[in-house]
Each structure stands twice: as structure tokens, then as C-alpha cells.
Amino acid sequence: MAEDVKQPAPQLESEDPAFSWEDVARLVLTSREMDRLEEEELVPAKKVLYQFSARGHDMAQVILGLHLRDGDAACGYYRSRPMLLALGVPLADALGSNMGREGGYSDGKDIGVVFNYPNPGGCHALPMCGGVGAQYTPAAGWAQAITYKASVLGEEDDGAIAVVLGGDASCSTGGFWSALTIATTQQLPMLFFIEDNGYGISVPSTYQTPGQNIAANLASFKGLTIFDGDGTDPEAAAKQIAQSIAHVRARKGPVLCRLTVPRLEGHSAQDTQTYKSEEEIAAEWARDPLPKLKALNNNLDWDMIEASVAQEVDKAREEAEARDVSDPAKVADGVFYEGEHAIVGGQAGLSLEGTHEDPRPEGQRINMVTAIRRVLDQELDANPRMSVFGEDVGPKGGVHAVTLGLQEKFGHDRVFDTSLNEEGIVGRAVGMAMAGLLPVPEIQFRKYAEPATEQINDCGTIRWRTDNRFAAPMVLRIPGGFFKCGDPWHSQTNEVQFVHNPGWKVAVPSNAEDAVGLLRMALRGNDPTIFFEHRAMLDESWARRPWPGEGYVLPFGKAKKTREGDKITIVTWGAMVPRCEEAAKDGEADVIDLRTLMPWDKEAVLESVAKTHRCLIVHEDLRTGGFGAEIAAVVADEAFLDLDAPVERVTMPDIPSPHHPKLLEAAVPSVADIRAKIDEMLEF
């Protein structure tokens, strides 16, 4: 351990390595031969388009991978193939995935280095992300799931851990710091494995980490044990890795294990490293761990191992090249759950058995806050795999009071507050969902979801880009929209951004009854879902409805006609529904509340337009690029001959939400605005 890091190093009971050095040798040579094959043959032949050499990083990663076992999960990055090889990934899959062939990690849908590896009976390699630093918070979520299963579900704690790999440059990202906060404040069984090669592509670590040593900088970070050493020294690296893993398995808290390694090739196959001097490159090659590994194990028949490895890799190459490209006709399959569960993740929601799609009103009218809270309460009570978390959702009950009393009833393990970091909230939920839990995270206001957009996007694509090997269903609750007044920070809607993220379902209920049915359906589904809670409707008297029954569910993609008419179709959702109803009270309009935007009920809209011959779309979001434009395009494409007037929209102008109520009312579609547009269209 480095002298400037004053952390006591746990001692192993035995100094004997928990692996065979011959296995390390074979796997390092396999990694090198695959790198050579790709760089010298497959990249020039354009059979591999993205290639990232692991030379220099390989030995430490292999040793790490050989320590991992059933129950563990590792989340790596684009240079993590040596660890994958140590976990047992088939060589033909590793090569074939890089060539974009069918099978493998993604059936050719994703870059081959963006890997995943479901590994029942061993350590899972969680789906990595293409964005640097995006791997950290899902790993923290897996670690939290380990503690959750022991404390809440009563499962035996067998010492499982979550491992996340990253380079020094990734330690500059918000994801790293968010995961570090989560792991240390919650004392999670998590290992941060930092491979410091001194560069982020061409940018030296002087721009990434002050002092060029993240371990030294974090020496005083509370709740974190740090190990810092040379990743090219076989014995020292093996001891440090073993100590790090033993410390986490013993439940002594999270560990940051930093190993300095050389990056012996460019960032990628296209990188010529002209930003390095010849002296720098020579100094890096002088630190190559392979000669040191050979010197330590000079009793091994290295020539025989190299020849054997070359044969295995060549055979794998033949198998990979014999694979076809997957059927282009199926490229759109698997974005959502299609009846077959993923190998890893999901399946944590209750079944739909005993539910009903017909509302069965009972009791007094309740507001949306009460309706949502009651569903959360019931599903938490019935499903121990479900948890609710976010900023201020605990004792405070949420800034909108939706979760009031839930922590008191279900405890801090199941309803808990988080640090103020939306990437951490959603990224943690991704890891928990892949670990088989049902996370229900909350983002306080729609605008505050922006820091989480990378995790939101990555989560939605998991099932598709892993060819249904992994899935991460969750219900992400997001309040938004105006309430009495507006402002650019708390009153944004912008639902269309979520619709534009493949793999997410999006619900926008306008009233308590729909909120009950959609929320329960989302909690029992198998897809990540945005549940948008409009602030103006949470306690709006119009939105109050009787409780629709204990098992009421509302299928997604099923709109509701709230007014009947035969002269014009008005399509809307959320807080605009009551305004459209008021504007159309003369009885000439079909008012359609979409209720969900992904999927949306195209058939109901087209059926109504075929009857009324006019279509008006009303939404609170901005006009340019709003979801109304999609509806208008579909109506124009598929119902053009039915139309007696152009498709029209009433929306907010392309401005942020203004604060003063008078300014807000001037911007948000009003009853008068909607009525004026109806009259104009009827006169066309």
C-alpha cells in the first residue's frame, strides 16, 4: 500500500494465491492473442470496427476475475475483456461480438466491446455502458441489493460483492463520485477497481486527478479502505487484489483498489499515440507485466501454452466467422418485454392474477396523492422485493407528501432517503433491478431528471442491447408541470424526452382512478416505466375519484374518451384534460385522454378522427418537437383523407415555464385558447 494512504491492510489467513498461476498465464496470453488477431488481421480487413487493446491491463484483470464467484457481479468498461475471459466467456462469443455476428453479447446490435455476460453459477458481468463512468452507480445498486436481500428478504449473506472497473479518467465523472458516496455512506460490499494508466485517451491524468493519484486524494474519505500499488508486479498485485476482495467479503466496508498499469497500445486501434514521446512509449513497454509474469513462473512451458492458446483463438475465430449476421427483420425486436423473461434481472413484480381492468368505485373521492400513496403502500406490503427511495421520501414523506408514513410503516431498508444525486438514484435502481428487486425511485421534479438522463437512456436499452440476457424494470416516479405558479426549474413537463428513450413506457395520469390503475400495472410489469405525476393534479378537486378497487389495473396504451361529440377530436393528457373538457362542454367534441404516451392509443385517435374529420391536439409542453407533433404526423399520414381541416395544436410557446401566475396563464393553454381554436377549426 502506498505510504501516503494510511489505511491498515487486512491480512490474509494464507499467503497462497486462490488461483493457479498457470491459469493466469493462459488467460493473459489468450487476451494478447485476441488483441493481436484483431489489430493485425480483423481490423485491417474491416471485420472489426471498434477494437480496444487490453495489453498492460490484462494481468491484473485476470487475477481479479479469478477471485470472483457465484453471487458476485462485475461492471466493467471497454478494456475489460481479460476479466471476462477469467469469468469464462466463450472465446467465440468474445470475437464474434466484436465482429457484430449473431449470438454473443448482443446478437450484433451493440459494439462488441460493450459487453455483458449472464453467468449462472458464477459472477455475472453486468451490461456495461458506452459512456465513461456510467458503470459505477449500477454496480452500487447491485451491492445495495446484496445487503437488501440479507436484511429484508432474510437470504443468507454468503459474502457476495459488487465490483466496478474503471480507469483513472473515469474517476472524474459524476457517476464515480455518486457511487462512492452511496457505497461509503451505506457501507456497501463494493470494490472500486481502478486501473490507472495515466491517460484518458490522449489527455494525461494531470487533467483528471490532482496529484495523479485518486487513492492518495481519497485517503481521508470516511468509510473507505484504500489499497494502492503496482498492477504490473504479479505477486504484489495478486496480494493487493486478494486483500481488497477479502476485506469487502468480510463486510468491513467498501474498498478502492488502485493499480498502476501501462497502456501498451493506443486508446483504440485507430489511436496512433502521436501525443506520446518515444521515451514515454518505451518506458511503458518496460513496465509490461507479461515478462514479469514469465520471470515469476519460469517453471511453466510458456512455448507450449502460447501454441495451445493460438490454436484455441484460431478455432474460436473460425467459429465466430462462421456465424451469420442476425436477421435485419428482427432488429426492432426485444425493446420491451415480449413474454420471455431475461436471464438476469426483472421478474420482481407481483403477477396480475386477481387484478381487474374494470374500475369498481368505492368510498369517497380521493385525491391523486392519496391514490398513489395507497397503491405504493399495498404493493410494498404484498411484495418484499419492492423498495421506494429518493430525496426526502423518508421521514418528510416527499416534497409532495406522496410517501408520507411509508418509511414509518415499512422501515428504513425499504423506504429510504438518498444523497442529492439523480444519476445515483436511477443508476442505483438499475443495479437493484438487475439483481432481482423492484426499485421505485423518485426524482423530485421533472427538471431534476436531467443529470440522470444517461442512466435513463442506458436502462431503457438494456433488454434490447443484451438480446434479452439482462433487464432492469423499475418504476421511476417524476412529478412535474405547473402548480399555482411556474418556473423553469420545477414546472417542466417535456415528457417527449422520455418517449424518445427506447425501452421506457410512459404514463401521464390525469386523475386518481387512472393513477391507481397505471401505477399498479407498472409495478407488476416487466419494463422500466416513467410515472409522471402532474403537480397541478395531485390535489386538484377535478382529479379526485373514488377508489377503483384493490386490484384495479389499467393497461398501457388504452386511451379514455372523456367527452362525446361528432364535430372535432381533441387529443390531450395530464393537466390539460379538464381544460379541454371545459372548452368542449357544448358537446361537439370527442375529448380523448391518452393516459399513456408510450405506448399511445393510436387506434382510438384515428377512429375518432374518422368520425369527426377534425383533430386538435392540446398539451402543456413546448410546441416545437412536443409529443403533439408525433400525433399530428400520424393523423396526417394515416387519416389524411378523413380530414376536413388541417391538424392543429394548442401548446405552450417555446419558452421555459414563467413564474408569476399571470405570466404562467398567458403561456399555458387556457380554456379560452382551446375554445378559440375549436371555433376556428369548426369554421374551416
C-alpha positions in Angstrom: 0.0 0.0 0.0 1.3 3.5 -0.8 2.9 5.4 2.1 0.6 8.3 1.7 -2.5 6.2 2.3 -2.7 5.4 6.0 -5.2 2.6 5.9 -4.5 -0.7 7.7 -4.2 -3.6 5.2 -6.3 -6.7 6.2 -4.1 -9.7 6.5 -5.0 -13.0 4.7 -5.0 -16.2 6.6 -2.8 -17.7 3.9 -0.4 -16.2 1.5 -1.1 -18.9 -1.1 -2.9 -17.4 -4.1 -6.5 -18.5 -4.6 -5.8 -19.3 -8.2 -3.3 -21.1 -10.4 -0.5 -19.0 -12.0 -0.8 -21.3 -15.0 -4.4 -20.2 -15.4 -3.3 -16.6 -15.2 -0.6 -17.2 -17.8 -3.0 -18.9 -20.1 -5.7 -16.2 -19.8 -3.2 -13.3 -20.3 -1.8 -15.0 -23.4 -5.3 -15.6 -24.7 -6.1 -11.9 -24.2 -2.9 -10.9 -26.0 -3.5 -13.3 -28.9 -7.0 -12.0 -29.4 -5.7 -8.4 -29.3 -3.1 -9.3 -31.9 -5.6 -11.1 -34.1 -7.9 -8.2 -34.1 -5.3 -5.5 -34.6 -3.3 -7.3 -37.3 -6.0 -9.1 -39.2 -9.6 -8.3 -38.3 -9.4 -4.5 -38.0 -7.5 -4.1 -41.3 -10.0 -6.4 -43.0 -12.8 -4.2 -41.5 -14.3 -7.3 -39.8 -13.9 -5.5 -36.5 -14.8 -1.8 -36.4 -14.1 -1.0 -32.8 -11.1 -2.5 -31.1 -9.6 -1.7 -27.7 -6.4 -3.5 -26.6 -6.0 -4.6 -23.0 -2.3 -5.1 -23.1 -0.8 -3.9 -19.8 -4.2 -4.0 -18.1 -4.6 -7.7 -18.7 -2.7 -9.5 -15.9 -4.4 -7.5 -13.0 -7.8 -8.0 -14.5 -7.3 -11.7 -15.0 -6.3 -12.1 -11.3 -9.4 -10.1 -10.3 -11.7 -12.2 -12.4 -10.3 -15.5 -11.0 -11.3 -14.3 -7.5 -14.9 -13.7 -8.3 -17.7 -16.3 -7.7 -21.4 -17.0 -7.7 -23.4 -14.1 -6.3 -20.9 -11.5 -7.3 -21.4 -9.0 -10.1 -18.8 -7.0 -12.0 -19.5 -4.0 -14.1 -16.6 -3.2 -16.4 -15.7 -0.9 -19.3 -14.4 -1.2 -22.8 -11.0 -2.5 -21.8 -12.3 -5.2 -19.5 -12.1 -8.3 -21.8 -9.4 -10.0 -19.7 -11.7 -10.1 -16.7 -14.4 -11.5 -18.9 -12.1 -14.3 -20.1 -11.4 -15.1 -16.5 -15.1 -15.4 -15.8 -15.4 -18.0 -18.6 -16.9 -16.1 -21.5 -16.6 -18.3 -24.7 -13.8 -17.1 -26.9 -16.1 -17.4 -30.0 -18.6 -15.0 -28.3 -15.8 -12.5 -27.5 -14.5 -12.5 -31.0 -17.9 -12.8 -32.7 -19.4 -10.0 -30.7 -16.6 -7.7 -31.9 -17.4 -8.7 -35.4 -21.1 -7.9 -34.9 -22.2 -11.5 -35.6 -25.3 -13.2 -34.3 -25.2 -14.6 -30.8 -22.6 -13.3 -28.4 -23.3 -10.4 -26.2 -26.0 -8.6 -28.2 -26.8 -10.5 -31.4 -24.9 -7.9 -33.3 -26.9 -4.9 -32.0 -24.2 -3.3 -30.0 -20.4 -2.7 -30.2 -18.6 -5.9 -29.3 -16.6 -4.3 -26.5 -19.8 -3.1 -24.9 -20.2 -6.5 -23.2 -22.5 -8.4 -20.9 -22.3 -11.9 -19.6 -25.0 -13.7 -17.6 -23.2 -16.3 -15.7 -25.4 -18.5 -13.5 -23.3 -20.3 -11.0 -20.5 -17.7 -11.4 -20.0 -14.0 -11.3 -22.3 -12.0 -13.7 -20.7 -9.4 -15.9 -23.4 -6.7 -15.8 -24.2 -4.9 -19.1 -21.5 -2.2 -19.4 -22.4 1.2 -20.8 -20.8 3.0 -23.7 -20.4 6.2 -21.6 -17.3 6.6 -19.4 -18.2 6.4 -15.7 -21.7 5.1 -16.3 -20.8 1.7 -14.9 -20.3 2.9 -11.3 -23.8 3.5 -10.0 -25.4 0.3 -11.3 -22.6 -1.6 -9.5 -23.6 0.3 -6.3 -27.1 -0.8 -6.9 -26.1 -4.4 -7.1 -24.1 -4.0 -3.9 -27.2 -2.5 -2.2 -29.3 -5.4 -3.4 -26.9 -7.8 -1.7 -27.5 -6.0 1.7 -31.2 -5.7 1.0 -31.6 -9.4 0.3 -29.9 -10.2 3.6 -31.7 -7.6 5.8 -35.1 -7.6 4.2 -35.6 -11.0 2.5 -33.6 -13.0 5.0 -31.3 -14.5 2.5 -28.0 -15.9 3.7 -25.1 -13.5 3.4 -22.5 -15.6 1.7 -20.0 -12.7 1.2 -21.1 -11.7 -2.3 -19.7 -8.5 -3.6 -20.1 -6.0 -6.4 -17.1 -4.9 -8.4 -16.7 -2.0 -10.7 -13.8 -1.5 -13.0 -12.6 1.9 -14.4 -9.7 3.9 -15.5 -8.3 6.9 -13.8 -10.1 9.3 -16.2 -13.4 7.8 -15.2 -12.8 9.0 -11.6 -13.6 12.5 -12.8 -17.1 11.6 -13.7 -20.3 12.2 -11.7 -21.0 8.5 -11.7 -17.8 7.7 -9.8 -18.4 10.3 -7.1 -22.1 9.3 -6.8 -21.3 5.6 -6.4 -18.5 6.5 -3.9 -21.0 8.5 -1.8 -23.6 5.7 -1.9 -21.1 2.9 -1.1 -19.4 4.7 1.8 -22.5 6.2 3.4 -24.3 2.9 3.2 -21.1 0.7 3.8 -22.0 -1.4 0.8 -20.0 -4.6 -0.2 -18.4 -2.8 -3.2 -15.0 -2.9 -4.7 -13.8 0.0 -6.9 -11.1 -1.4 -9.1 -9.2 1.5 -10.7 -6.7 0.7 -13.4 -4.6 3.9 -13.7 -2.7 4.0 -16.9 -2.1 7.8 -16.7 -4.3 8.7 -19.7 -7.8 9.4 -20.7 -7.4 8.7 -24.5 -4.8 11.5 -25.1 -5.3 13.6 -22.0 -2.8 12.9 -19.2 -4.1 12.3 -15.7 -2.9 15.7 -14.6 -6.1 16.9 -16.1 -8.2 14.2 -14.4 -6.9 13.9 -10.9 -4.9 16.4 -8.9 -1.6 14.8 -8.0 -2.4 12.0 -10.4 -3.4 9.6 -7.7 -7.0 9.1 -6.8 -6.1 6.8 -4.0 -4.0 9.4 -2.3 -6.7 12.0 -2.7 -9.3 9.8 -1.1 -7.0 8.8 1.8 -9.2 10.7 4.3 -12.5 9.7 2.7 -14.6 8.3 5.6 -15.8 4.7 5.4 -13.4 3.7 2.6 -10.4 1.4 2.8 -7.8 2.0 0.1 -5.2 -0.2 -1.4 -2.7 1.3 -3.8 0.0 -0.5 -5.7 1.7 -1.7 -8.9 -0.5 -3.6 -11.3 2.4 -5.0 -13.2 4.1 -6.8 -10.3 2.4 -10.3 -10.3 2.9 -11.1 -6.6 2.2 -7.6 -5.3 -0.9 -7.2 -7.5 -2.2 -10.6 -6.6 -1.8 -9.9 -2.8 -3.4 -6.5 -3.1 -6.4 -7.8 -5.1 -6.8 -10.7 -2.7 -6.7 -8.3 0.3 -9.2 -6.0 -1.3 -11.7 -8.7 -2.0 -11.3 -10.4 1.4 -11.9 -7.0 3.1 -15.2 -6.5 1.2 -16.3 -10.1 1.6 -15.7 -9.8 5.4 -18.2 -6.9 5.4 -15.6 -4.4 6.6 -16.8 -1.8 4.1 -16.1 -0.7 0.5 -12.6 -0.7 -0.9 -10.9 1.3 -3.6 -8.1 -0.7 -5.1 -5.9 1.4 -7.4 -3.3 -0.4 -9.6 -1.0 1.5 -11.9 -0.7 -0.2 -15.2 0.7 0.8 -18.6 -1.5 1.2 -21.7 0.8 -0.5 -24.2 -1.3 0.3 -27.2 -3.4 3.3 -28.2 -6.8 4.1 -26.7 -8.3 2.1 -29.6 -7.0 0.6 -32.8 -7.3 3.9 -34.6 -5.2 5.7 -32.0 -1.6 6.2 -33.1 -0.5 7.8 -29.8 1.3 10.7 -31.5 0.7 12.6 -28.3 3.3 10.4 -26.5 7.0 10.7 -27.0 9.1 7.7 -28.0 10.6 7.8 -24.5 7.2 7.6 -22.9 6.2 4.7 -25.0 9.5 2.9 -24.3 9.0 3.4 -20.6 5.5 2.0 -20.7 6.7 -1.2 -22.5 9.4 -1.5 -19.9 6.6 -2.0 -17.4 4.8 -4.7 -19.4 3.5 -7.2 -16.8 3.9 -10.2 -19.1 7.8 -10.5 -18.8 7.4 -10.2 -15.1 4.8 -12.9 -15.1 7.1 -15.2 -17.1 10.0 -14.5 -14.7 7.9 -15.4 -11.7 6.7 -18.6 -13.4 9.8 -19.8 -15.3 8.8 -23.3 -14.5 5.9 -23.1 -16.9 6.3 -24.3 -20.5 5.5 -20.9 -22.0 6.0 -22.0 -25.6 3.6 -24.8 -25.2 1.0 -22.5 -23.6 1.4 -19.9 -26.3 1.0 -22.5 -29.0 -2.1 -24.0 -27.3 -3.6 -20.6 -26.9 -3.0 -19.7 -30.5 -4.9 -22.8 -31.6 -7.8 -22.1 -29.3 -8.1 -18.5 -30.5 -7.8 -19.5 -34.1 -10.5 -22.1 -33.6 -12.7 -19.5 -32.0 -12.1 -17.2 -34.8 -13.3 -19.8 -37.3 -16.4 -20.4 -35.3 -17.1 -16.7 -35.0 -16.6 -16.0 -38.7 -19.0 -18.9 -39.5 -21.7 -17.1 -37.7 -24.1 -15.1 -39.8 -25.3 -11.5 -39.2 -28.5 -11.6 -37.3 -31.7 -11.2 -39.3 -32.3 -7.5 -40.0 -36.0 -8.1 -39.9 -35.7 -8.7 -36.2 -33.6 -5.6 -35.3 -36.6 -3.9 -33.7 -37.5 -6.9 -31.5 -36.9 -7.0 -27.8 -37.1 -3.3 -27.0 -39.9 -4.2 -24.5 -40.7 -7.4 -22.7 -42.3 -9.8 -25.2 -43.3 -12.8 -23.0 -39.9 -14.3 -22.4 -38.0 -13.1 -19.3 -34.4 -12.1 -19.3 -31.8 -14.4 -17.9 -30.8 -11.9 -15.2 -33.0 -9.1 -13.8 -36.7 -8.3 -13.5 -39.4 -10.7 -12.5 -39.7 -8.9 -9.2 -43.2 -7.5 -9.6 -46.3 -9.4 -8.5 -48.4 -11.2 -11.1 -51.6 -9.8 -12.5 -53.5 -12.7 -11.0 -56.5 -11.4 -9.1 -56.5 -8.0 -10.8 -59.3 -6.4 -12.7 -59.4 -3.9 -15.6 -62.9 -2.6 -14.8 -63.0 0.1 -12.1 -65.1 -0.8 -9.1 -65.7 2.6 -7.3 -66.0 2.5 -3.6 -66.0 5.2 -0.9 -65.4 8.9 -1.0 -63.5 10.6 -3.7 -59.8 10.8 -3.0 -57.0 12.9 -4.5 -54.1 11.7 -6.6 -51.7 12.0 -3.7 -53.8 9.6 -1.6 -54.4 7.3 -4.5 -50.7 6.9 -5.4 -49.7 6.5 -1.7 -52.3 3.8 -1.2 -51.0 1.8 -4.2 -47.4 2.1 -3.0 -48.5 1.0 0.5 -50.4 -2.0 -0.8 -47.7 -3.2 -3.2 -44.9 -2.7 -0.6 -47.0 -4.7 1.8 -47.5 -7.5 -0.7 -44.1 -7.5 -2.3 -41.0 -7.6 -0.2 -38.7 -7.1 -3.2 -40.1 -3.6 -3.8 -38.5 -0.5 -2.3 -39.1 3.2 -2.6 -36.3 5.7 -2.5 -35.3 9.2 -3.5 -34.5 12.6 -2.0 -36.7 13.4 1.1 -39.0 10.4 0.6 -38.4 9.1 4.2 -39.5 11.0 7.3 -40.6 14.0 5.3 -42.8 11.8 3.1 -41.6 13.5 -0.1 -41.8 17.2 -1.0 -45.3 16.4 -2.4 -46.3 14.2 0.6 -46.9 11.1 -1.6 -44.7 8.8 0.5 -45.8 10.2 3.9 -45.8 7.5 6.5 -44.4 4.8 4.3 -41.0 4.7 6.0 -42.5 4.6 9.4 -44.6 1.5 8.3 -42.0 -0.4 6.2 -38.7 0.7 7.7 -35.6 2.4 6.5 -34.4 -0.5 4.4 -37.4 -0.4 2.2 -38.3 3.3 2.1 -35.2 5.4 2.2 -33.7 8.8 1.5 -30.8 9.2 -0.9 -28.0 11.6 -1.5 -28.8 14.5 -3.7 -27.7 12.9 -7.0 -30.1 11.9 -9.6 -27.6 9.8 -11.6 -27.1 7.9 -8.4 -30.8 7.4 -7.7 -31.5 6.0 -11.2 -28.2 4.2 -11.7 -28.6 2.5 -8.3 -32.1 1.4 -9.3 -30.7 -0.2 -12.5 -28.3 -2.4 -10.4 -31.0 -3.3 -7.9 -33.4 -4.2 -10.8 -30.8 -6.5 -12.4 -30.3 -8.1 -9.1 -34.0 -9.1 -9.0 -35.5 -6.3 -6.9 -38.3 -3.9 -7.8 -36.9 -0.4 -7.3 -39.3 2.6 -7.3 -37.1 5.6 -7.3 -38.4 9.2 -7.2 -37.0 12.3 -8.9 -38.4 15.3 -7.0 -39.1 17.4 -10.1 -39.0 16.8 -13.8 -36.2 19.2 -14.5 -34.0 17.4 -11.9 -34.0 14.3 -14.0 -31.5 15.9 -16.4 -28.4 14.6 -14.5 -29.9 11.1 -14.7 -30.6 11.1 -18.5 -27.6 8.9 -19.3 -28.7 6.2 -16.8 -32.3 6.6 -18.0 -31.3 6.0 -21.6 -28.9 3.1 -20.8 -31.6 1.4 -18.6 -34.2 1.5 -21.4 -31.8 -0.2 -23.9 -30.6 -3.0 -21.6 -33.0 -5.6 -22.8 -32.6 -4.8 -26.5 -28.8 -4.4 -26.5 -28.2 -7.6 -24.5 -30.6 -9.6 -26.6 -32.8 -10.2 -23.6 -30.0 -11.6 -21.5 -30.5 -8.8 -18.9 -33.3 -6.5 -18.0 -33.8 -3.7 -15.4 -37.5 -3.0 -14.9 -38.3 -0.2 -12.4 -41.0 2.5 -11.9 -39.4 5.9 -11.9 -41.8 8.4 -10.4 -41.4 12.0 -11.5 -43.6 14.9 -10.5 -43.7 17.9 -12.8 -45.7 20.6 -14.6 -47.1 23.8 -13.2 -48.7 24.2 -9.8 -50.4 27.6 -8.9 -47.3 29.3 -10.4 -44.5 28.1 -12.6 -40.7 28.5 -13.1 -38.0 27.0 -15.3 -36.8 24.5 -12.6 -39.9 22.9 -11.0 -42.6 23.2 -13.7 -41.2 21.5 -16.7 -43.1 18.7 -18.4 -41.1 17.6 -21.5 -42.5 14.1 -21.4 -41.4 13.7 -25.0 -37.8 13.2 -24.0 -38.8 10.1 -22.1 -40.8 8.8 -25.0 -37.7 9.3 -27.2 -35.7 6.9 -25.0 -36.3 3.4 -26.4 -37.4 0.8 -23.9 -39.3 3.1 -21.5 -43.0 3.1 -21.0 -44.5 6.5 -20.1 -47.7 7.1 -18.1 -49.2 10.5 -17.6 -52.4 10.1 -15.5 -54.8 13.0 -15.2 -56.9 11.7 -12.2 -56.8 9.5 -9.1 -58.5 6.5 -10.7 -56.1 6.3 -13.7 -53.2 6.9 -11.4 -54.2 3.8 -9.4 -54.6 1.6 -12.4 -51.5 2.7 -14.3 -49.2 2.6 -11.2 -50.3 -0.9 -10.2 -49.9 -2.0 -13.8 -46.4 -0.5 -14.0 -45.4 -2.1 -10.7 -46.5 -5.5 -12.0 -45.0 -5.1 -15.4 -41.6 -6.1 -16.8 -40.4 -2.9 -18.4 -38.9 0.3 -17.0 -41.7 2.9 -16.7 -41.8 6.6 -16.2 -44.8 7.5 -14.0 -45.4 11.2 -14.4 -47.3 12.8 -11.5 -48.6 16.2 -12.6 -48.2 18.7 -9.7 -51.4 20.6 -10.5 -53.4 17.4 -10.4 -52.1 15.9 -7.2 -54.7 17.7 -5.1 -57.0 19.1 -7.8 -60.6 18.6 -7.0 -61.4 17.7 -10.6 -58.8 14.9 -10.4 -60.4 13.3 -7.4 -62.1 9.9 -7.9 -63.5 7.1 -5.8 -61.0 4.3 -5.0 -61.4 2.0 -8.1 -60.8 -1.3 -6.3 -58.0 -3.2 -4.6 -56.9 -5.0 -7.7 -57.6 -2.3 -10.4 -55.1 -2.2 -13.2 -55.2 -0.1 -16.4 -53.4 -1.5 -19.4 -50.9 0.9 -21.1 -51.9 2.2 -24.5 -55.6 2.4 -23.7 -57.0 5.9 -24.0 -60.2 7.1 -22.5 -62.9 9.2 -24.2 -64.0 11.7 -21.5 -66.4 13.7 -23.8 -68.5 12.6 -26.7 -69.0 14.6 -29.9 -69.0 14.3 -33.6 -67.5 17.5 -34.9 -63.9 17.5 -33.7 -61.4 15.2 -31.9 -59.4 16.7 -29.1 -56.4 14.7 -28.0 -54.7 15.6 -24.7 -53.3 14.3 -21.4 -52.4 15.3 -17.9 -53.4 18.7 -16.6 -54.9 19.7 -20.0 -57.7 17.2 -19.8 -60.0 19.3 -17.5 -59.3 22.4 -19.6 -60.2 20.6 -22.8 -63.4 19.2 -21.2 -64.4 22.7 -20.1 -63.6 24.2 -23.6 -65.7 21.4 -25.2 -68.6 21.4 -22.9 -71.0 22.3 -25.7 -70.9 18.7 -26.7 -69.4 18.9 -30.2 -66.0 17.2 -29.4 -64.6 13.8 -28.6 -62.1 14.5 -25.8 -59.5 11.8 -25.7 -57.3 11.5 -22.6 -54.3 9.4 -23.8 -53.2 8.4 -20.3 -50.0 6.9 -21.6 -47.6 8.3 -24.2 -45.6 5.1 -24.7 -47.4 3.3 -26.0 -50.1 5.7 -27.1 -53.6 4.7 -28.3 -53.3 5.5 -32.0 -56.3 3.4 -32.9 -58.6 5.4 -30.6 -57.5 8.7 -32.1 -57.8 7.5 -35.7 -61.2 6.0 -35.0 -62.4 9.3 -33.6 -60.9 11.4 -36.4 -62.7 9.1 -39.0 -65.9 10.2 -37.3 -65.3 13.9 -36.6 -63.0 14.8 -39.5 -61.0 17.2 -37.4 -58.1 16.8 -34.9 -56.9 19.2 -32.3 -54.0 18.3 -30.0 -53.5 20.1 -26.7 -50.5 19.7 -24.4 -48.6 21.7 -21.8 -45.2 21.0 -23.3 -43.5 23.3 -25.8 -44.8 23.3 -29.3 -41.6 22.5 -31.3 -40.8 18.9 -31.0 -43.5 18.2 -28.5 -45.4 14.9 -28.5 -48.3 16.5 -30.2 -46.1 16.7 -33.4 -45.9 12.9 -33.4 -49.7 12.6 -33.1 -50.2 15.2 -35.8 -47.8 13.3 -38.1 -49.6 10.0 -37.6 -53.0 11.6 -38.2 -51.8 13.3 -41.3 -50.2 10.0 -42.6 -53.0 7.6 -41.8 -56.2 9.7 -41.7 -55.5 12.4 -44.3 -58.5 11.5 -46.4 -60.7 11.7 -43.4 -59.7 15.3 -42.5 -61.9 18.3 -43.4 -59.4 20.7 -41.8 -55.7 20.8 -41.0 -54.5 19.1 -37.8 -53.9 21.8 -35.2 -52.1 22.1 -31.9 -52.6 24.3 -28.8 -49.4 24.2 -26.7 -47.1 26.4 -24.7 -44.8 28.6 -26.7 -41.2 27.6 -27.0 -40.2 29.2 -23.6 -39.5 28.0 -20.1 -42.3 28.0 -17.7 -42.7 31.6 -16.4 -43.1 32.1 -12.6 -45.8 34.7 -11.9 -49.3 33.2 -12.2 -50.4 35.8 -14.8 -47.4 35.1 -16.9 -48.0 31.4 -16.5 -51.6 31.6 -17.5 -50.5 33.5 -20.6 -48.2 30.7 -21.6 -50.1 27.5 -20.6 -53.0 26.6 -22.9 -56.1 28.1 -21.3 -59.8 27.1 -21.7 -60.2 30.3 -23.8 -57.3 29.4 -26.1 -58.6 25.9 -26.6 -62.2 27.2 -27.3 -60.9 29.7 -29.8 -59.1 27.0 -31.7 -62.1 24.8 -31.7 -64.2 27.5 -33.2 -61.6 28.3 -35.8 -61.4 24.7 -36.9 -65.2 24.2 -36.9 -65.4 27.2 -39.3 -62.8 25.9 -41.7 
